[in-house]
Amino acid sequence: MVAVRVGAHLSIGGGWAQLISDAVSLGCETVQIFSRSPRGGKARPLGEGEVAVLREGLARADLHPLIVHTPYLVNIGAPEESKWEYAVSVLAEDLTRAALLGSPWVVVHMGHARGLPPEEGLLRCVRALDTAVERAGTAGEGVTILLENTAGGLGASVEALAAVISAARHGGRLGLCLDTCHAFAAGYDLRLPSGQDDFLGRVRRLVGSDRVRVWHFNDSVGDCGSHLDRHEHLGLGRLGRQAFALLLAQPELEGRPVILETPVKGPEGYRPDLSVLRELREGG
């Protein structure tokens, strides 16, 4: 079995050189970023020089793959046209930015569509994904959008994720990013082998294991089915260390990047979680 590649979500606020320095210091093998401010607003253009610096730095440090996450304000199922249009424009732009940066994937949440029946919300997600791919055009080619499962809302069930992928015109450009805290909070009890079999069995039947490209490893503050999206450090939440040990033996983890999004105030905060993850990867 090919080992997972371990990494974390790191800030680009200090620049690309600092990002790489932080990742190397932590011993990351992969890294996830926001390519723009996570608080929204207009994205700063990416210059050719800085893109070259990043690509060369990543290659030199053997940091791969680079994963881009859209800002959390993006809601591709939004019932309000202005918010939906904003989500589409940001997603299309992030596809082109990811292509420039050499990232194969952009992760996005499906969000929510309060006030609309769930099926209408899912159709808005489908339309948003197709529109974003078409707007990005050739500038975004080679980049796959990864739908991240959520603790609640439109992306909480495997069935909903599968429905969006199957309905999209550009379904071949869609994959999955699976978050452990979100799955647990949505009601999939990953603490038990039977719970993991249920969750991953649905993924295999409805979506296909090959579409699972990235994992987010986060413990959970809330209990199973709480729909509380609150991450905790590995082994310190309701999921517990054994759940992650069990997951690492699943075929859907083989060779995949595993990204930490545990609650930290700076990159050093990830060090204990990375240590736990490496120990589990080695069978500890």
C-alpha positions in Angstrom: 0.0 0.0 0.0 1.4 3.4 -1.0 1.6 5.6 2.1 -0.4 8.8 2.4 1.3 12.2 2.0 0.8 14.3 5.1 0.4 18.0 5.3 -1.6 21.0 6.6 -3.5 24.0 5.5 -1.0 26.9 5.7 -1.2 30.7 5.3 0.2 32.5 2.3 0.0 35.8 4.3 3.8 36.0 4.7 4.5 35.2 1.0 5.4 32.1 -1.0 8.9 31.8 0.4 7.5 31.8 4.0 4.8 29.3 3.1 7.5 26.9 1.8 9.7 27.5 4.8 6.9 26.8 7.2 5.9 23.6 5.3 9.5 22.3 5.3 10.1 23.2 9.0 7.0 21.1 9.8 8.0 18.2 7.6 5.0 18.5 5.4 4.9 16.5 2.2 1.9 18.3 0.8 0.2 21.6 1.5 -3.2 23.3 1.2 -3.7 27.0 0.8 -6.2 29.8 0.0 -4.9 31.4 -3.1 -6.5 34.7 -2.0 -7.9 36.2 1.1 -10.2 33.8 2.9 -12.3 36.8 3.9 -13.3 37.5 0.3 -12.9 40.5 -1.8 -11.0 40.9 -5.1 -8.1 38.6 -5.5 -4.6 40.0 -6.1 -3.3 39.1 -9.5 -0.5 36.4 -9.6 2.7 37.7 -11.2 4.8 35.4 -13.4 7.8 35.9 -11.2 6.1 34.9 -8.0 4.5 31.9 -9.7 7.9 30.7 -10.9 9.3 31.2 -7.3 6.5 29.1 -5.9 6.7 26.3 -8.4 10.5 26.1 -8.1 10.3 26.2 -4.3 7.7 23.4 -4.1 9.7 21.2 -6.5 12.9 21.8 -4.5 11.2 20.9 -1.2 9.4 17.9 -2.8 6.1 19.4 -1.6 3.3 18.0 -3.7 0.5 18.2 -4.5 -0.4 21.8 -3.8 -4.1 22.0 -3.0 -6.2 25.2 -3.4 -9.3 25.8 -1.2 -11.9 28.4 -2.1 -12.7 31.0 0.6 -15.3 29.8 3.1 -17.7 32.6 2.0 -18.3 30.8 -1.3 -21.7 29.2 -1.3 -22.4 27.5 -4.7 -26.0 26.6 -3.5 -26.9 30.1 -2.4 -30.6 31.0 -3.1 -29.7 34.7 -3.5 -28.5 35.5 -7.0 -25.9 38.0 -5.9 -24.3 35.4 -3.5 -24.6 32.6 -6.1 -22.9 34.8 -8.8 -20.1 35.7 -6.4 -19.5 32.1 -5.7 -19.4 31.2 -9.4 -17.0 34.0 -10.1 -14.6 33.1 -7.3 -14.7 29.4 -8.2 -13.9 30.2 -11.8 -11.1 32.5 -10.8 -9.7 29.9 -8.4 -9.6 27.3 -11.2 -7.4 29.6 -13.3 -5.2 30.6 -10.3 -4.8 26.9 -9.4 -3.7 26.1 -12.9 -1.1 28.9 -12.8 0.2 27.7 -9.4 0.5 24.1 -10.6 -2.3 22.8 -8.4 -4.4 19.9 -9.7 -7.4 20.5 -7.4 -9.7 23.2 -6.0 -11.7 22.3 -3.0 -15.2 23.8 -2.5 -18.1 23.3 -0.1 -21.6 23.0 -1.5 -22.9 25.2 1.2 -26.6 25.7 1.9 -29.8 26.9 0.2 -32.0 28.0 3.1 -35.5 28.7 2.0 -35.3 26.3 -0.9 -36.1 22.6 -1.1 -32.8 20.6 -0.9 -33.2 19.3 -4.5 -33.4 22.9 -5.8 -30.3 23.8 -3.8 -28.4 20.8 -5.3 -29.5 21.9 -8.8 -28.0 25.4 -8.1 -24.8 23.7 -7.1 -24.7 21.8 -10.4 -25.3 24.9 -12.4 -22.6 26.8 -10.4 -20.0 24.1 -11.0 -20.8 23.8 -14.8 -20.8 27.6 -15.2 -17.5 28.0 -13.3 -15.8 25.4 -15.4 -17.1 27.1 -18.6 -16.1 30.6 -17.5 -12.6 29.4 -16.6 -12.2 27.9 -20.0 -8.8 26.9 -21.2 -7.2 28.9 -18.4 -8.5 26.4 -15.9 -7.9 23.2 -17.9 -6.3 20.4 -16.0 -7.8 21.4 -12.6 -10.4 19.3 -11.0 -13.0 20.7 -8.5 -13.2 18.6 -5.3 -16.6 18.7 -3.5 -16.0 18.6 0.2 -18.5 16.8 2.4 -20.0 19.0 5.0 -21.3 18.7 8.6 -24.8 19.9 7.5 -26.4 21.6 4.6 -26.3 20.5 1.0 -23.1 18.4 1.1 -23.7 16.4 4.2 -24.6 13.1 2.6 -22.8 10.9 0.1 -26.1 10.7 -1.8 -26.1 14.5 -2.3 -22.5 14.6 -3.5 -23.2 11.8 -5.9 -26.3 13.5 -7.2 -24.5 16.7 -8.1 -21.6 14.8 -9.8 -23.9 12.7 -11.9 -26.1 15.7 -12.9 -23.2 18.0 -13.9 -22.4 18.4 -17.6 -18.7 18.6 -16.6 -18.9 15.7 -14.1 -15.5 14.5 -15.4 -14.0 17.6 -13.8 -15.4 16.8 -10.4 -14.1 14.7 -7.5 -14.3 14.5 -3.7 -12.4 15.8 -0.7 -13.5 13.9 2.4 -13.4 15.5 5.8 -13.5 13.3 8.9 -15.0 15.8 11.3 -17.7 16.7 8.8 -18.6 13.1 8.1 -18.8 12.3 11.8 -20.9 15.4 12.5 -23.2 14.5 9.6 -23.9 11.1 11.2 -21.4 8.7 9.9 -19.8 7.0 12.9 -16.2 6.7 11.8 -15.2 5.4 15.2 -16.4 1.9 14.3 -15.3 -0.4 11.5 -19.0 -0.8 10.6 -19.4 3.0 10.4 -16.4 3.4 8.1 -17.7 0.5 6.0 -21.1 2.3 5.7 -19.6 5.6 4.8 -16.9 4.4 2.3 -19.3 1.7 1.0 -21.6 4.5 -0.1 -18.7 6.4 -1.7 -17.7 3.3 -3.6 -21.2 2.5 -4.9 -22.4 6.0 -5.6 -19.4 8.0 -6.6 -16.4 5.7 -7.0 -13.2 5.4 -5.0 -11.1 6.9 -7.8 -12.9 10.3 -7.3 -11.6 10.5 -3.7 -8.5 12.7 -4.2 -7.9 14.4 -0.9 -8.6 13.8 2.8 -9.0 16.3 5.6 -8.1 14.7 8.9 -9.7 16.6 11.8 -11.1 15.3 15.1 -14.5 16.6 16.2 -15.7 18.7 19.1 -19.3 17.6 18.5 -20.7 14.1 18.7 -21.8 11.9 15.9 -24.8 13.4 14.1 -24.5 16.8 15.9 -24.0 18.7 12.6 -21.5 20.8 14.5 -18.6 21.9 12.3 -15.9 22.3 15.0 -12.5 20.8 14.4 -10.4 19.4 17.2 -6.8 18.1 17.4 -6.3 14.5 16.5 -7.2 12.1 19.3 -8.5 14.9 21.5 -12.1 15.0 20.2 -15.1 12.7 20.0 -13.7 10.8 17.0 -10.6 9.7 18.9 -7.2 8.4 17.7 -8.4 4.9 16.8 -10.8 6.2 14.1 -7.8 7.7 12.2 -5.8 4.5 12.6 -8.6 2.5 11.1 -9.1 5.0 8.2 -5.4 4.8 7.2 -5.9 1.2 6.4 -8.7 1.9 4.0 -8.0 1.6 0.2 -9.5 5.1 -0.3 -6.5 6.5 1.6 -3.8 4.8 -0.4 -1.3 7.4 -1.8 -3.7 10.3 -1.1 -2.7 13.6 0.5 -4.0 14.0 4.0 -4.4 17.6 5.1 -4.8 18.8 8.7 -7.2 21.7 9.5 -7.0 21.5 13.2 -7.5 24.7 15.3 -4.1 26.5 15.4 -3.0 30.1 15.8 0.1 29.6 13.6 2.0 26.9 11.7 3.8 25.6 14.8 0.4 24.5 16.2 0.2 21.7 13.6 3.4 20.1 14.9 1.7 17.7 17.5 -1.0 16.7 15.0 1.6 16.0 12.3 3.5 13.9 14.8 0.4 11.8 15.6 -0.4 11.4 11.9 3.1 10.2 11.1 3.0 7.8 14.0 -0.3 6.4 12.8 0.9 6.1 9.3 3.8 4.0 10.5 1.4 1.7 12.4 1.7 3.2 15.8 
